[in-house]
């Protein structure tokens, strides 16, 4: 996938959407879900995700709540940099209340979480409309460099990512991804299935 280099965050409104279409682990359908991502040099990444879902389940309110039990959208990103962080990826999970779960690490079981103060810089928020809801967040370079060390992101730089629609609550359980996952075990924490992204 090509990720556009933007002049400013407002230009995110001009990029083409990517759609989450791969239904997983028995999921028969999801509301149409897409995402927009762009990179502002010297600033960081901006992400907006949109789900055409009326009245999404939104129980959780606070940072690090298990929002994946609500109706949630998620972005997982991996930036290959220095050797000791080569398998470390970031997860951003958000519900329609704007409650955020954000962490990083090499696997599902070994995650570290950003502090509440650090999480404020992600500026996560959600907007609920009559027939859809959207989630927005900012991934600043300072947060990336805290995890990966000094980074040089420019035209042609590559990283890896996947984007998801999820609820683990049994009555509305569903799983879908942008890049396909062929594992029989339900888990989004599988960087081997992330799509390659290139800054253009």
Secondary structure, 3 states (H helix, E strand, C coil): CEEEEECCHHHHHHCCCEECCEECCCCCCCCCEEEEEEEECCCEEEEEEEECCCCCCCCCCCCCCCHHHCCEEEEEEECCCCHHHCCCEEEEEEECCCCEEEEEECCCCCEEECCHHHHHCCCCEEEECCCCEEEEEEEEHHHHHHHHCCCCCCCCCEEEEEEEEEECCHHHCEEEECCCCCCCCCCCCCHHHCEEEEEC
